Amino acid sequence: GQQVMQIPQYQHVQEGEDFTTYCNSSTTLSNIQWYKQRPGGHPVFLIQLVKSGEVKKQKRLTFQFGEAKKNSSLHITATQTTDVGTYFCAGPGRRSGGGADGLTFGKGTHLIIQP
Amino acid sequence: DTGVSQNPRHKITKRGQNVTFRCDPISEHNRLYWYRQTLGQGPEFLTYFQNEAQLEKSRLLSDRFSAERPKGSFSTLEIQRTEQGDSAMYLCASSLVWTGGYYEQYFGPGTRLTVT
């Protein structure tokens, strides 16, 4: 079945440093979504990428979707303590098309920020 | 609060007992999903509904698990004869679906199940 892998599993950074997490799928994805989960919280949607090579920015966050639509990355510039949490990428399940399936999540990257 | 709600938030049960969880999605959402999350892992897909129809089940959903969405609004997830391996956070999510598009899922706070 489809697998979604994320690295690194944990990332410790000093506040103000940059952070990047990488996501790789075993299959081509119709789209990829990114979620953030704060400690003790539930996943919260950040963004969705659909097009090959797509790049989207949200303030200090930059998301990329690979040309082959099998990998993605999230880069945070100048991390702040509010960025603490686990960042998950997720792709639709076996069925192709309109993103209507249950998502397959990676294991996430835990971002720990030292002030 | 018009977000996704789940009840109860915590459930402690003894092995072999049955438990039922409830999820109330965002009112205008026609898709409802159930996921399971264990410590240090990402959510694992269990099943989803479009309106009242259950369209997909994961292989993780053994015969002891059953989910319903009788009127296309709230949903219940029942686990029969619970086992210690069922201990996890059970997350519900809802979304809209529209032809030709993709959409995000809105997650509820989850029900944390502990089987002793």
Boltz contact constraints between the chains, C-beta under 6 A:
constraints:
  - contact:
      token1: [A, 31]
      token2: [B, 102]
      max_distance: 6.0
  - contact:
      token1: [A, 42]
      token2: [B, 107]
      max_distance: 6.0
  - contact:
      token1: [A, 42]
      token2: [B, 109]
      max_distance: 6.0
  - contact:
      token1: [A, 42]
      token2: [B, 110]
      max_distance: 6.0
  - contact:
      token1: [A, 43]
      token2: [B, 107]
      max_distance: 6.0
  - contact:
      token1: [A, 45]
      token2: [B, 104]
      max_distance: 6.0
  - contact:
      token1: [A, 48]
      token2: [B, 102]
      max_distance: 6.0
  - contact:
      token1: [A, 88]
      token2: [B, 42]
      max_distance: 6.0
  - contact:
      token1: [A, 99]
      token2: [B, 102]
      max_distance: 6.0
  - contact:
      token1: [A, 100]
      token2: [B, 97]
      max_distance: 6.0
  - contact:
      token1: [A, 102]
      token2: [B, 33]
      max_distance: 6.0
  - contact:
      token1: [A, 102]
      token2: [B, 45]
      max_distance: 6.0
  - contact:
      token1: [A, 102]
      token2: [B, 48]
      max_distance: 6.0
  - contact:
      token1: [A, 105]
      token2: [B, 42]
      max_distance: 6.0
  - contact:
      token1: [A, 105]
      token2: [B, 43]
      max_distance: 6.0
  - contact:
      token1: [A, 106]
      token2: [B, 42]
      max_distance: 6.0
  - contact:
      token1: [A, 107]
      token2: [B, 41]
      max_distance: 6.0
  - contact:
      token1: [A, 107]
      token2: [B, 42]
      max_distance: 6.0
  - contact:
      token1: [A, 108]
      token2: [B, 42]
      max_distance: 6.0
